[in-house]
């Protein structure tokens, strides 16, 4: 199997970052490198990541948004495969093993994602949370050449939707995706996190992403 890097954008994630990193370090197939991009946090997120020693590389930037932080991590990554994880989510221990197997067997597949189960912060995962497709930052493993072709993650209105926009651009560029029909990641629902953005104004970011993707498909269909 090819080596993989892990990119974790983190902003004021002191409550959850250590648990996220532990879930990466517990993978049945270990990563070649883990890159935490501290997005100008005002808490001790960077210190928590640095506390893991040489196992974790910490990259710091001024607060610019999760898209910029994710892109920064990709630019620092050295592996041919890259997985991303939100700092408040958790991977199950065989997530990367199963995703790597698909990308090793099926060279035509450029991105593989998995199912995710939601859980409430402070309550833990009891196995009863809602299961959703994980075509988002905590669910994907992608070949490096996809990022090289598609370009940086673009921060959207309200700092949400950057990964959805990037995935849509990758799909529009013709890259093939595969889904593992199995829960391999846990999506934490925590007030104020990227997973808990119910604010109507901020959610306009999602609508703009969807609208742009629709326009791209129409232009492609018309040959423009």
Protein Blocks (a to p, Z undefined) as FASTA:
>chain_A
ZZdddddddehillmmmmmmmmmmmpfbdcfbdcdddehiablklmmmmmnojmbccddd
ddebjklmmmmmmmmpcbfbdcdddfkbccdfklmmmmmmmmmmmmmbmbdcddddddde
hkapehlaccddfbbfklpccdfklmmmnopcdddehiiaklmmmmmmmmmnopacdddd
bdfbdcdddehiaklccbfklmmmmmmmmmmmmmmmmmmmnoZZ
